Amino acid sequence: MTLKAVLFDFNGVIINDESIHERLIEQLLIQENLRINRGEFRQVCLGRSDRACIAELLNRRGRTVTETYLDRLIARKAQAYIKEVELLEKLPIYPGLEEFILSLQVAQLKIALVTGSLRLEVELVLNRSGLAQYFEVIVAGDDVMASKPQPDGYLLAVERLNQLYPDLKLEPGECLAIEDTFAGIEAAQKAGISVVGVANTYPFHFLQRAANWTVDYLSDLEFERVQQVYSQEVGQENPA
C-alpha cells in the first residue's frame, strides 16, 4: 500500500479563524434572543458544520425550527463571515502551509479539502490567499448532509478524486487526513483514513490520544516516516 492523497481540513488547519466563527455564532444566538454559555462553542461546534452546530445549540435551548429557517440562519452567519474576512488586511493562514503543500506536490500526491464550512466561505479564503490552485477536490458543508464526526465528507472526497483520476483507484487507506479537532479525527478514521493531528486548536497531548500522528506544526511532520508506514501497511495504532 502506498500513500496517494492528502486530505486537509479547513478551519483550524488552513486558516486560523475559529475565533471569528465563535463570535458570529454568539451574535446569532443574541439575535435569536438566546443565552450564550461560556465554552459551549468549543464543546459543540469545533470540527462540525454550521448546520450541526446551530441546530444543536438551538436544541439545547428548547428551540425547534424548520429546515427553511435553519437555512436562513446559516446563510445569515455565512454572509457575516464573508464581511469579516473581506475586512481583514491579511488572512490568518497558518505559517508554513504553502511550503508543506508544495512538498506534497513534489511527492506527486493528490490533494483535497474536506470541511463542514460552506463552499462560498472556502473559495473566498482559498482564492484570496492564492491557495485555490492546490486543491483539486473540495468537499464542503454544502455537499454532504452528515457533519463530522460522520465520515461522509471524507468518503465523498475519495470518490471525487477517483472520478477526476480514474486510473488512481484510490482507497481510503491510501489517504492521509490533516485535522485539528476530535470530530475531524473521528470522521477520517471512521472512513478508514489515518490522521495527522495538528495542535492548532487543542494541546498536543490531547490530540496524541486520538490521531495516528501528532505535531505542533505541519512543518514538524516527518513525512518520509509517514510514507514508510504506508508502504509497510497503514496501522491503526498511534506510531508517534
C-alpha positions in Angstrom: 0.0 0.0 0.0 1.2 3.5 -0.8 0.2 7.0 0.2 -1.6 8.6 -2.8 -3.6 11.5 -1.4 -3.6 14.0 1.5 -7.0 15.4 2.6 -7.0 18.7 4.5 -9.5 20.1 6.9 -10.1 23.8 6.5 -10.9 25.8 9.7 -8.0 25.3 12.2 -5.7 23.7 9.5 -5.7 26.1 6.6 -7.0 29.3 8.3 -6.9 30.3 11.9 -10.5 31.6 12.0 -12.2 29.7 14.9 -12.4 32.9 16.9 -14.4 34.6 14.1 -16.8 31.7 13.9 -17.3 31.7 17.7 -18.1 35.4 17.7 -20.5 35.1 14.8 -22.3 32.2 16.4 -22.7 34.1 19.6 -24.0 37.1 17.7 -26.5 34.8 16.0 -27.8 33.5 19.4 -28.1 37.0 20.7 -30.1 38.0 17.6 -32.4 35.0 18.3 -32.8 36.2 22.0 -31.0 33.2 23.3 -28.4 32.9 26.1 -24.7 32.5 25.5 -22.9 29.9 27.6 -19.2 30.2 28.0 -17.2 27.4 26.5 -20.2 25.9 24.7 -18.9 26.8 21.2 -15.8 24.7 21.7 -17.8 21.8 23.1 -20.5 21.8 20.4 -19.2 23.4 17.3 -15.4 22.7 16.8 -14.9 20.5 13.8 -18.6 20.3 12.9 -20.6 22.1 10.2 -22.6 25.3 10.9 -25.8 23.3 10.4 -24.9 20.7 13.0 -23.5 23.4 15.4 -26.5 25.8 15.1 -29.1 23.0 15.3 -27.5 21.6 18.4 -27.3 25.0 20.1 -30.9 25.7 19.3 -32.0 22.2 20.5 -30.2 22.7 23.8 -32.3 25.8 24.4 -35.5 24.1 23.5 -35.9 25.9 20.2 -37.3 23.9 17.4 -37.0 25.4 13.9 -37.8 24.3 10.4 -35.1 23.4 7.9 -36.0 26.5 6.0 -35.5 28.7 9.0 -32.2 26.9 9.8 -31.1 27.6 6.2 -31.7 31.3 6.8 -29.7 31.3 10.0 -26.8 29.5 8.2 -26.9 32.0 5.3 -27.0 35.0 7.7 -24.0 33.7 9.5 -22.2 32.9 6.2 -22.7 36.5 5.0 -21.4 37.9 8.2 -18.3 35.6 7.9 -17.7 36.9 4.4 -17.9 40.5 5.5 -15.5 39.8 8.4 -12.9 38.1 6.1 -13.2 40.8 3.4 -12.3 43.4 6.0 -9.1 41.6 7.1 -6.0 43.2 5.7 -4.2 39.8 5.9 -5.8 36.4 6.2 -4.7 34.3 9.2 -3.4 31.5 7.1 -1.2 29.1 9.1 2.6 29.7 8.6 4.4 27.1 6.5 1.2 25.7 5.0 2.0 26.5 1.4 5.5 25.1 1.7 4.0 21.9 3.1 1.6 21.7 0.2 4.4 22.2 -2.3 6.2 19.3 -0.7 3.2 17.1 -1.3 3.1 18.1 -4.9 6.8 17.2 -5.3 5.9 13.8 -3.9 3.2 13.6 -6.6 0.3 13.2 -4.1 -3.2 14.3 -4.8 -4.6 17.0 -2.6 -8.2 17.6 -1.5 -10.1 19.5 1.2 -12.8 18.2 3.4 -14.7 20.7 5.6 -18.0 21.5 7.1 -17.7 25.1 6.0 -19.8 26.4 3.2 -18.2 26.4 -0.3 -18.5 30.2 -0.7 -16.5 30.7 2.5 -13.9 28.2 1.5 -13.5 29.6 -2.0 -13.3 33.2 -0.8 -10.3 32.2 1.5 -8.6 30.0 -1.0 -8.8 32.5 -3.8 -7.7 35.4 -1.8 -4.8 33.5 -0.2 -3.6 32.1 -3.6 -4.1 28.5 -2.3 -7.0 27.6 -4.6 -4.7 26.2 -7.3 -3.5 23.4 -5.0 -6.9 21.8 -4.2 -8.1 19.5 -6.9 -11.2 18.5 -5.0 -13.2 20.4 -2.3 -15.9 18.7 -0.3 -17.7 21.5 1.6 -20.6 21.5 4.1 -23.0 22.1 1.1 -22.0 18.7 -0.3 -23.0 16.4 2.5 -25.8 16.3 5.0 -24.0 14.5 7.8 -21.4 16.6 9.6 -18.1 15.4 11.0 -17.6 13.2 13.1 -19.5 11.2 10.4 -17.2 10.0 7.6 -19.4 11.1 4.7 -17.2 14.1 3.6 -14.1 12.0 3.5 -15.7 9.2 1.6 -17.0 11.7 -0.9 -13.6 13.2 -1.4 -12.1 9.8 -2.2 -15.0 9.2 -4.7 -14.4 12.6 -6.4 -10.7 12.0 -6.7 -11.4 8.7 -8.4 -13.8 10.4 -10.7 -11.1 13.0 -11.5 -8.4 10.4 -11.9 -10.0 7.1 -13.0 -6.6 5.3 -13.1 -5.8 6.3 -9.5 -8.1 3.6 -8.0 -7.8 5.4 -4.7 -8.8 3.6 -1.5 -9.4 5.4 1.9 -6.4 3.5 3.4 -4.2 5.2 0.8 -5.1 8.7 2.1 -3.8 10.8 5.0 -6.0 13.4 6.7 -4.8 16.6 8.3 -7.1 17.6 11.2 -7.1 19.8 14.3 -10.3 18.6 16.2 -11.6 15.4 17.7 -14.7 15.5 15.4 -12.5 15.7 12.3 -10.1 12.9 13.5 -13.0 10.6 14.2 -14.6 11.3 10.8 -11.4 10.5 9.0 -10.8 7.3 11.0 -14.4 6.2 10.5 -13.7 6.4 6.8 -10.6 4.2 7.1 -8.2 7.1 6.8 -5.2 7.7 9.1 -4.8 11.2 10.6 -2.2 13.7 11.4 -3.5 15.8 14.3 -2.1 19.4 14.3 -2.1 21.1 17.7 -3.6 24.4 16.4 -6.8 24.1 18.4 -6.2 21.5 21.1 -3.0 20.8 23.1 -0.6 18.2 21.6 -1.1 15.6 24.3 -4.9 15.7 23.8 -4.7 15.0 20.1 -2.0 12.4 20.6 -4.5 10.1 22.2 -6.7 10.2 19.1 -4.6 10.8 16.0 -2.2 8.4 14.3 0.5 11.1 14.3 0.5 14.4 16.2 2.6 17.5 15.5 2.7 21.1 16.9 3.1 22.4 13.3 2.8 20.8 9.9 6.5 21.7 9.3 7.3 19.2 12.2 5.8 16.2 10.3 8.4 13.7 9.3 6.7 13.0 6.0 9.2 10.3 4.9 8.5 8.4 8.0 4.7 8.6 7.3 5.2 7.3 3.8 7.3 4.4 5.1 4.4 3.4 7.3 2.1 3.4 4.4 4.5 1.3 2.3 4.6 -1.3 5.1 0.7 -1.1 5.6 -1.0 1.6 7.5 -1.9 0.6 11.0 -4.5 1.9 13.4 -2.2 2.3 16.3 -0.6 5.6 17.0 3.1 5.3 15.9 4.1 8.7 17.3 
